[in-house]
Amino acid sequence: MATPLIINGGKPLSGAVRISPAKNAALPILAASLLTPEPVVLKEVPRLKDIEVMLELLAHLGTRYAWEGRSLYLETPEIVRTDAPYELVAKMRASFIVLGALLARAGEGQVSMPGGCAFGPRPVDQHLKALRKIGALVEEDAGTFRAEKVRPLRGRVVFDVPTVGGTEQVLLATALGDAEVTIVNAAQEPEVADLARFLIRMGAEITGAGTSVVHVRGAARLSGVRGYRIIPDRIEAGTFLLAAAATRGRIRLLDAEPSHLDALLDKLSEAGHRILVEGRTIHFQATDDPRPFNVEAREYPGFPTDLQPIVGAYLATVPGTSLVSDRVYPERFTHAAELARMGAELQLKERTLAIHGRELFGAEVRALDIRAGGALVVGALAARGESRIEGTHHLERGYEDLVAKLRGLGAEVGRAEPKLEEAAD
């Protein structure tokens, strides 16, 4: 079990931090390595729990992999199994997208209902509807989904709502083979566009990635890719910016992609913070007297749902009233009750969180999912006194070297021994 974090807050963050590659881009690209028998080499892959889970799943399916520093070597000469068992898929929702890759490479696949963070329902109906629409035979039996390619995958998919996982599922299913598909209302997130770039490097024909309409023409054979560099993690970057804002600090983000952070940078500028962008470096200087603002998380290029809990923690430190809602996951407020333990004044009504900013104080809290954990870290860094954060295994799924990076910015962060009852679990 991951040991709790102890944070002695109330100190402005200061210094420079290097942003890791994006976990949410790396996971579908790892799944894409199943589409070729040739070697794939990825540079600068984040060493995270979710990456480990995906690699365990790929190894089950036939992938051989090895780390060399931060580079990852993968090779899948043949698919040896076409089932993704529950014990692996239940650990992480993103693992469900291997269904599309198995369908393309092996002509069939079987995947259990995915698990992951517990902040609300995230159905896979859009994935299944899309695969059926382009000609796959998809059946369900007791929470396990089996897909079979009975004819070339062709046609037009119109998503009811933009879905990142659903869009990635269709890209993986159609990049290899005699497929020709148009995706309408596709997700436009940078992570989807990064997957498309990788598939293009492998030999697929894809146009429109990063827009709402994407065209895919599959290739008879996809080649390996060497030296592919995954995009920077915009959620990690946003977390550090909000932590600096909450502590009224001054930091530099290195190896970031500012264009992926437009919605957040606009809000922070609206609050009165100073931001300067120089290439892949973001200079941030907080104002001591920030203004409140309202946020509605929505699909990209809107404000990211993964930053919604974290911006809420920041706004809890800003005098005045802010309103936060989430159009993507309207129930995503598992962090609110824990922030209240730190003294945050919050009211959740009709899926909108009203936040009345005030000084926070240290408390014992528990993270229930990855980004709720990020919110509690931001709150603890801003709070007066000591906080103890339990449930840090969630943080290890999404933030690489978090303790070391925070210490590099001057934060007082350490590990505590788990309580006796936790050690017995």
Beta strands, then each sheet from edge to edge (+ up, - down):
strand 1: 5-9
strand 2: 14-18
strand 3: 40-43
strand 4: 64-68
strand 5: 71-75
strand 6: 83-84
strand 7: 108-112
strand 8: 136-141
strand 9: 144-149
strand 10: 154-158
strand 11: 180-184
strand 12: 205-207
strand 13: 213-217
strand 14: 226-229
strand 15: 250-254
strand 16: 274-278
strand 17: 281-285
strand 18: 295-297
strand 19: 320-326
strand 20: 345-349
strand 21: 352-357
strand 22: 364-366
strand 23: 385-390
strand 24: 412-415
sheet 1: 22+ 23+ 1- 24+
sheet 2: 2+ 15+ 17- 16+
sheet 3: 4+ 5- 3+ 14+
sheet 4: 6+ 7+ 9- 8+
sheet 5: 10+ 11+ 13- 12+
sheet 6: 18+ 19+ 21- 20+
end
